[in-house]
Amino acid sequence: MKFPGHEAVNAYTGFLLRKVSAASFEGFSKIAASYGLHPMHFGMLNIIEAEEPISQRDLSRRTGIDPSTMVARMDMLYDRGLVERKRRPDDRRSYEIRLSPSGRKVLTDLRERAREHGEHFFTSLTQAERKQLHELLAKLAASLDA
């Protein structure tokens, strides 16, 4: 998809950031869709793996996904066999969520596809520029969390 630009708006860093973000998101959305997923699920699977076992409530906090919609999103991952959940022994109202073996495979595959997408998407930048861009974006993201 082409994203039109014009000097009048391309002069604004925020506009350029949104334009680049939308293009990257669109590309990765197609990759995720080939697995029957949305890019949001990629984020969820990464956080589940990093913090397993994790409760649905904690996953909602970490991802910023509203708790009222988290149940349906988790049900989809569960129904696809990508996650396992069991009641927490200390709180029967809550589940411990872990990746299933199938979920680990899908996550590994998606990580490789995301890496390939990034290589292609950022091809106009040198390795040093990619590193600098990543560091600057990480700095901005950290300031949002502060």
Sine and cosine of phi, psi and omega as CSV:
sin_phi,cos_phi,sin_psi,cos_psi,sin_omega,cos_omega
0.00,0.00,0.71,-0.70,0.06,-1.00
-1.00,0.05,0.64,-0.77,0.05,-1.00
-0.92,-0.40,0.95,-0.31,-0.07,-1.00
-0.89,0.46,0.50,-0.87,0.04,-1.00
-0.72,-0.69,0.32,-0.95,0.04,-1.00
-0.46,-0.89,0.61,-0.79,-0.03,-1.00
-0.78,0.63,-0.61,0.79,-0.07,-1.00
-0.88,0.47,-0.57,0.82,0.01,-1.00
-0.98,-0.20,-0.47,0.88,0.02,-1.00
-0.92,0.39,-0.17,0.98,0.06,-1.00
-0.97,0.25,-0.20,0.98,-0.05,-1.00
-0.98,-0.21,0.85,-0.52,-0.03,-1.00
-0.85,0.53,-0.66,0.75,0.00,-1.00
-0.87,0.49,-0.63,0.78,0.03,-1.00
-0.91,0.42,-0.71,0.71,0.02,-1.00
-0.89,0.46,-0.65,0.76,0.02,-1.00
-0.88,0.48,-0.69,0.72,0.02,-1.00
-0.91,0.42,-0.67,0.75,0.00,-1.00
-0.88,0.48,-0.73,0.69,0.00,-1.00
-0.93,0.38,-0.67,0.74,0.01,-1.00
-0.87,0.49,-0.71,0.70,-0.01,-1.00
-0.89,0.46,-0.66,0.75,0.00,-1.00
-0.91,0.41,-0.68,0.73,0.01,-1.00
-0.91,0.41,-0.69,0.72,0.00,-1.00
-0.88,0.48,-0.68,0.74,0.00,-1.00
-0.88,0.48,-0.69,0.72,0.01,-1.00
-0.89,0.45,-0.71,0.70,-0.01,-1.00
-0.96,0.30,-0.48,0.88,0.06,-1.00
-0.86,0.51,-0.64,0.77,0.02,-1.00
-0.91,0.42,-0.64,0.77,0.03,-1.00
-0.90,0.44,-0.77,0.64,0.00,-1.00
-0.87,0.49,-0.64,0.77,-0.01,-1.00
-0.89,0.46,-0.49,0.87,0.02,-1.00
-0.92,0.39,-0.26,0.97,0.09,-1.00
-0.97,-0.24,0.10,1.00,-0.04,-1.00
0.96,0.27,0.40,0.92,-0.07,-1.00
-0.85,-0.53,0.12,-0.99,0.09,-1.00
-0.91,-0.41,0.46,-0.89,0.03,-1.00
-0.79,0.61,-0.51,0.86,0.04,-1.00
-0.86,0.51,-0.59,0.80,0.02,-1.00
-0.91,0.42,-0.56,0.83,0.06,-1.00
-0.86,0.50,-0.71,0.71,0.05,-1.00
-0.89,0.47,-0.68,0.73,0.01,-1.00
-0.88,0.48,-0.73,0.68,-0.02,-1.00
-0.88,0.47,-0.63,0.77,0.04,-1.00
-0.89,0.46,-0.70,0.72,-0.02,-1.00
-0.93,0.36,-0.65,0.76,0.04,-1.00
-0.85,0.53,-0.74,0.67,-0.01,-1.00
-0.88,0.48,-0.68,0.73,-0.06,-1.00
-0.93,0.37,-0.49,0.87,-0.15,-0.99
-0.84,-0.55,0.26,0.96,-0.07,-1.00
-0.93,0.36,0.59,-0.81,-0.07,1.00
-0.97,0.24,0.58,-0.81,-0.01,-1.00
-0.78,-0.63,0.57,-0.82,0.05,-1.00
-0.99,0.12,0.37,-0.93,0.05,-1.00
-0.86,0.51,-0.63,0.78,0.00,-1.00
-0.89,0.46,-0.72,0.70,0.02,-1.00
-0.92,0.40,-0.61,0.79,0.04,-1.00
-0.89,0.45,-0.65,0.76,0.04,-1.00
-0.87,0.49,-0.69,0.72,0.03,-1.00
-0.89,0.45,-0.70,0.72,-0.06,-1.00
-0.93,0.38,-0.56,0.83,-0.06,-1.00
-1.00,-0.03,-0.33,0.94,-0.09,-1.00
0.98,0.18,0.18,0.98,0.02,-1.00
-0.99,0.13,0.76,-0.65,-0.02,-1.00
-0.85,0.52,0.74,-0.67,-0.02,-1.00
-0.83,0.56,-0.51,0.86,-0.03,-1.00
-0.93,0.37,-0.39,0.92,0.04,-1.00
-0.97,-0.24,-0.18,0.98,-0.04,-1.00
-0.90,0.44,-0.60,0.80,-0.04,-1.00
-0.86,0.52,-0.75,0.66,-0.01,-1.00
-0.89,0.45,-0.62,0.78,0.00,-1.00
-0.93,0.37,-0.64,0.77,0.04,-1.00
-0.93,0.36,-0.63,0.77,0.03,-1.00
-0.85,0.53,-0.65,0.76,0.01,-1.00
-0.89,0.46,-0.72,0.70,0.02,-1.00
-0.90,0.43,-0.63,0.78,0.02,-1.00
-0.92,0.40,-0.73,0.68,-0.01,-1.00
-0.88,0.47,-0.51,0.86,0.03,-1.00
-0.99,0.14,-0.09,1.00,0.02,-1.00
0.98,0.20,0.34,0.94,-0.04,-1.00
-1.00,0.00,-0.35,0.94,0.03,-1.00
-0.74,-0.68,0.38,-0.93,0.11,-0.99
-0.87,-0.49,0.59,-0.81,0.05,-1.00
-0.66,-0.75,0.60,-0.80,0.07,-1.00
-0.60,-0.80,0.43,-0.90,-0.01,-1.00
-0.88,0.48,0.64,-0.77,0.07,-1.00
-0.97,0.25,0.71,-0.70,-0.02,-1.00
-0.91,0.42,-0.48,0.88,-0.04,-1.00
-1.00,0.00,-0.18,0.98,-0.01,-1.00
-0.43,-0.90,0.99,-0.10,-0.10,-0.99
-0.92,0.40,-0.18,0.98,0.05,-1.00
-0.99,0.11,-0.19,0.98,-0.12,-0.99
-0.89,-0.45,0.47,-0.88,0.03,-1.00
-0.94,-0.35,0.53,-0.85,0.22,-0.97
-1.00,-0.04,0.76,-0.65,-0.02,-1.00
-0.92,-0.40,0.72,-0.69,0.05,-1.00
-0.69,-0.72,0.36,-0.93,0.14,-0.99
-0.96,0.27,0.61,-0.79,0.14,-0.99
-1.00,0.09,0.22,-0.98,0.10,-1.00
-0.82,0.57,-0.64,0.77,0.04,-1.00
-0.90,0.43,-0.64,0.77,0.04,-1.00
-0.89,0.45,-0.62,0.78,0.05,-1.00
-0.90,0.44,-0.65,0.76,0.00,-1.00
-0.91,0.41,-0.73,0.68,0.01,-1.00
-0.87,0.49,-0.68,0.73,0.01,-1.00
-0.89,0.46,-0.69,0.72,0.04,-1.00
-0.87,0.50,-0.71,0.70,0.02,-1.00
-0.88,0.47,-0.72,0.69,-0.02,-1.00
-0.90,0.43,-0.60,0.80,0.05,-1.00
-0.88,0.48,-0.67,0.74,0.02,-1.00
-0.91,0.41,-0.68,0.73,0.03,-1.00
-0.91,0.41,-0.60,0.80,0.05,-1.00
-0.91,0.41,-0.64,0.77,0.04,-1.00
-0.89,0.45,-0.72,0.70,0.02,-1.00
-0.88,0.47,-0.66,0.75,0.04,-1.00
-0.87,0.49,-0.70,0.71,0.02,-1.00
-0.89,0.46,-0.67,0.75,0.04,-1.00
-0.85,0.52,-0.71,0.71,-0.01,-1.00
-0.94,0.33,-0.72,0.70,-0.09,-1.00
-0.89,0.45,-0.64,0.77,-0.07,-1.00
-0.99,-0.14,0.37,0.93,-0.08,-1.00
-0.86,0.50,-0.43,0.90,-0.01,-1.00
-0.98,0.21,-0.10,0.99,0.02,-1.00
-0.96,-0.27,0.54,-0.84,0.12,-0.99
-0.96,0.27,0.23,-0.97,0.05,-1.00
-0.85,0.53,-0.67,0.74,0.00,-1.00
-0.90,0.44,-0.64,0.77,0.02,-1.00
-0.93,0.38,-0.63,0.78,0.05,-1.00
-0.88,0.48,-0.70,0.71,0.01,-1.00
-0.89,0.46,-0.71,0.71,0.00,-1.00
-0.90,0.45,-0.70,0.72,0.02,-1.00
-0.86,0.51,-0.71,0.70,0.00,-1.00
-0.87,0.49,-0.71,0.71,-0.01,-1.00
-0.89,0.45,-0.66,0.75,0.01,-1.00
-0.92,0.39,-0.67,0.75,0.04,-1.00
-0.91,0.41,-0.63,0.78,0.05,-1.00
-0.89,0.46,-0.63,0.78,0.03,-1.00
-0.90,0.44,-0.70,0.71,0.04,-1.00
-0.89,0.45,-0.69,0.72,0.00,-1.00
-0.88,0.47,-0.66,0.75,0.02,-1.00
-0.89,0.45,-0.59,0.81,0.00,-1.00
-0.93,0.36,-0.44,0.90,0.06,-1.00
-0.95,0.32,-0.53,0.85,-0.02,-1.00
-0.99,0.15,-0.23,0.97,-0.08,-1.00
-0.97,0.26,0.00,0.00,0.00,0.00
